[in-house]
Amino acid sequence: MPGNGDELSILSIERLDAKLDRLVEIVTHHSSRFDAIESRLLKQGAMIEALGSKLDHTRSELLLRMDHLSLELLEAAQDEARFA
């Protein structure tokens, strides 16, 4: 019987090794997928930051143009008041 117990122990260890190998495969697969997702998210984050910067720049330009137009309207109103 001692040989039988040894054989069962060896079979149990082999099954555990196979399960551990499969678990390592699964973790490795998911880890690489998570890395790819993280990389895509970082790229999208950089794109969003760039778009935010462009929006801020556009907002600043629009505010400057509005100020310029306000000044032109004020000057036109003053010119019209002088001629009237």
C-alpha positions in Angstrom: 0.0 0.0 0.0 2.8 2.5 0.5 3.4 2.5 -3.2 -0.2 3.3 -3.8 -0.1 6.3 -1.5 3.0 7.6 -3.2 1.3 7.3 -6.6 -1.7 9.2 -5.3 0.5 11.9 -4.0 2.4 12.1 -7.3 -0.9 12.3 -9.2 -2.2 15.0 -6.9 1.0 17.0 -7.3 0.8 16.6 -11.1 -2.9 17.8 -11.0 -1.9 20.8 -8.8 1.0 21.6 -11.2 -1.4 21.5 -14.2 -3.9 23.7 -12.4 -1.2 26.2 -11.4 0.1 26.3 -15.0 -3.4 27.0 -16.3 -3.8 29.7 -13.6 -0.5 31.3 -14.7 -1.7 31.2 -18.3 -5.0 32.9 -17.4 -3.3 35.6 -15.3 -0.7 36.2 -18.0 -3.4 36.6 -20.6 -5.5 38.9 -18.5 -2.5 40.9 -17.5 -1.5 41.6 -21.1 -5.1 42.6 -21.9 -5.1 44.9 -18.9 -1.8 46.4 -20.1 -3.3 47.0 -23.5 -6.4 48.6 -22.0 -4.2 50.8 -19.8 -2.1 51.9 -22.7 -5.3 52.8 -24.7 -6.7 54.7 -21.8 -3.4 56.7 -21.4 -3.5 57.6 -25.1 -7.1 58.6 -24.9 -6.3 60.7 -21.7 -3.5 62.5 -23.6 -5.9 63.1 -26.5 -8.5 64.5 -24.1 -5.9 66.8 -22.5 -4.8 68.0 -26.0 -8.5 68.7 -26.9 -9.0 70.5 -23.6 -6.0 72.7 -24.4 -7.3 73.4 -27.9 -10.7 74.4 -26.4 -9.0 76.7 -23.9 -7.0 78.3 -26.7 -10.2 78.7 -28.8 -12.1 80.2 -25.9 -9.3 82.7 -25.3 -9.3 83.7 -29.0 -13.1 84.1 -29.0 -12.9 86.3 -25.9 -10.2 88.5 -27.5 -12.3 88.8 -30.7 -15.4 89.7 -28.6 -13.4 92.4 -26.8 -12.1 93.7 -30.1 -15.6 93.8 -31.6 -16.9 95.5 -28.5 -14.3 98.2 -28.9 -15.1 98.6 -32.6 -18.8 99.0 -31.8 -18.0 101.5 -29.0 -15.8 103.5 -31.4 -18.5 103.4 -34.1 -21.1 104.6 -31.6 -18.8 107.4 -30.5 -18.1 108.4 -34.1 -21.9 108.4 -34.9 -22.6 110.5 -31.8 -20.0 113.0 -32.9 -21.5 113.3 -36.4 -25.0 113.6 -35.1 
